[in-house]
Amino acid sequence: MTALSKIRDEGFNVELEGDRFKITPSSKLTENQRDFLKSHKAEIIGELKSLLVLCYSPSGLVYEIEARDQNHADFLKRMNPKRTNYVK
C-alpha cells in the first residue's frame, strides 16, 4: 500500500497544490497521522504528480486531469495520446 492510498483509505482527501499537498478534513487528523504525513511528504507529492495526466480534446485543448490511481493514469495516457492533426 502506498502512502497516498493509506491516507485516502483512512477517509481523507489529498490534493496537490503546487509543490505541497492539501488534506481535508485536516481537523480530523490525529497526531500519528500528522507525523506519518510529514515523514512521507516527498513520497505523497511524487505519487500525486504521477497521477496528473495531460488529456487532449479533439480541437487541441489540453486538460490536466488527476487520475484516481496509477491504473487509471495509465489508461488515460493510452486513450489520450497527443495528436498532431486537430479538428479546427
C-alpha positions in Angstrom: 0.0 0.0 0.0 1.4 3.4 -0.9 1.5 6.4 1.5 -1.2 8.2 -0.6 -3.6 5.2 -0.7 -3.1 4.7 3.1 -4.2 8.2 4.0 -7.0 8.1 1.4 -8.2 4.8 2.8 -8.4 6.5 6.2 -11.1 8.8 4.8 -9.0 11.9 3.8 -9.0 13.7 0.5 -5.5 14.6 -0.7 -4.9 17.2 -3.4 -1.8 18.6 -5.0 -1.4 22.4 -4.6 1.8 23.5 -6.4 4.7 21.8 -4.5 2.6 21.0 -1.5 -0.4 18.9 -0.7 -3.7 19.7 1.0 -5.5 17.3 3.3 -9.2 17.5 4.0 -10.7 17.4 6.6 -7.4 18.3 8.3 -9.2 18.8 11.6 -9.8 15.1 11.8 -6.0 14.2 11.6 -4.5 12.5 14.6 -1.0 13.3 15.8 0.2 9.9 14.4 -1.4 10.7 11.0 0.3 14.2 11.0 3.7 12.5 11.8 3.1 10.0 9.0 2.3 12.7 6.5 5.4 14.7 7.5 7.7 11.7 7.2 6.1 10.7 3.8 5.7 14.1 2.3 8.0 13.7 -0.7 6.5 10.3 -1.5 3.0 11.6 -1.4 3.8 14.6 -3.6 5.5 12.3 -6.0 2.5 10.0 -6.1 0.1 12.9 -6.7 2.3 14.2 -9.5 2.4 10.8 -11.2 -1.4 10.8 -11.3 -1.6 14.1 -13.3 -2.2 13.3 -16.9 -2.5 15.6 -19.9 -5.6 14.9 -21.9 -6.3 16.4 -25.3 -9.6 17.4 -26.8 -10.5 16.9 -30.5 -9.8 20.6 -31.1 -6.4 20.5 -29.4 -7.2 21.9 -26.0 -5.1 20.5 -23.2 -6.6 19.5 -19.9 -4.7 18.3 -16.8 -6.7 15.5 -15.2 -5.9 13.8 -11.9 -6.4 10.1 -12.2 -7.9 8.1 -9.4 -4.9 5.7 -9.2 -1.9 4.5 -11.3 -4.1 2.1 -13.4 -6.4 5.0 -14.3 -3.5 7.2 -15.2 -2.1 4.6 -17.5 -5.5 4.1 -19.1 -5.9 7.9 -19.7 -2.4 8.1 -21.3 -3.3 5.2 -23.6 -6.7 6.7 -24.6 -5.5 10.3 -24.9 -2.2 10.3 -26.9 -1.1 13.7 -28.0 -2.4 14.3 -31.5 -0.8 16.5 -34.2 -3.8 16.8 -36.5 -6.7 18.6 -34.8 -10.1 19.4 -36.0 -10.5 23.2 -36.5 
